[in-house]
Amino acid sequence: MTRTARYKAHYFAMVGGAGLLALGILTYFRFAPLAILAVIVAMLVPGRILGFFWRDQLRGLRLLQQRDYAASKAASLRFLDYLHASPWIRHLIWLGSSGYSRDPEVLALNNLGAAEVQLGEHDSARAHLGQAIARDPLCPLPFLNLGMLAMKSGDTAEAERCFAEAKRLGYANALSDRIVRASQARFANTDGR
C-alpha cells in the first residue's frame, strides 16, 4: 500500500468517523437545536482556522482550477513567503487533510509549478516541481505535473516515465482521487470560509 493510499484511507476514515460521531451526538440529544448548532460549529471551526491562515494556498489552488494561472502563481508565491515567515502554520495541516502530502510547502510548490507549466515558464516550473520532490519524494502530484511539462515539451518518453512514477506513488485518477480533488476544490472555492 502506498503512502498516498494510506493518506486517502485516513481521509475517508476521518470523514466517516466525524459523520458517525455527529450522528451519535445528535441522536443522543434527540436532535435538539443546541446539539445541532454544536455539531455544526465543531465541524466548521477547524476548516475556518485552516482557511484563515492558508488563504493564499487555497486561493492559489482555486485560481489554478479556474485556469487563472498568473493569479494562481502570485497567490502560491505569497503563501510560500508567509510560510517561510511563519513556519508554525505548516502544522495546521492537521486541521484538514491531504491525500498526497503532509507538507504544505510541497503542495504550494506543486501548485506553483503547475501554474508555471501552463504559463509556459518551463524552467521555473521544473525547478519548483523539483523542489517539491526534494521535500517529499513520495508525493505523486509533482510527478504528474512534470509529466504534463514533458508532454508540452514534446518529450513523450519522459512524460510516460513521470506519469508512471505518479501512478506508482498512488495517483491513479481513480474514484478516490476524484473525490479528494472535488473536496479540495469545494474548500478552495470558499477560500476556507
C-alpha positions, 0 to 999 in steps of 0.5 A: 500500500502506498503512502498516498493510499494510506493518506486517502484511507485516513481521509475517508476514515476521518470523514466517516468517523466525524459523520458517525460521531455527529450522528451519535451526538445528535441522536443522543440529544434527540436532535435538539437545536443546541446539539445541532448548532454544536455539531455544526460549529465543531465541524466548521471551526477547524476548516475556518482556522485552516482557511484563515491562515492558508488563504493564499494556498487555497486561493492559489489552488482555486485560481489554478482550477479556474485556469487563472494561472498568473493569479494562481502563481502570485497567490502560491508565491505569497503563501510560500513567503508567509510560510517561510515567515511563519513556519508554525502554520505548516502544522495546521495541516492537521486541521484538514487533510491531504491525500498526497502530502503532509507538507504544505510547502510541497503542495504550494510548490506543486501548485506553483509549478503547475501554474508555471507549466501552463504559463509556459515558464518551463524552467521555473516550473521544473525547478519548483516541481523539483523542489517539491520532490526534494521535500517529499519524494513520495508525493505523486502530484509533482510527478504528474505535473512534470509529466504534463511539462514533458508532454508540452515539451514534446518529450513523450518518453519522459512524460510516460516515465513521470506519469508512471512514477505518479501512478506508482506513488498512488495517483491513479485518477481513480474514484478516490482521487476524484473525490479528494480533488472535488473536496479540495476544490469545494474548500478552495472555492470558499477560500476556507470560509 
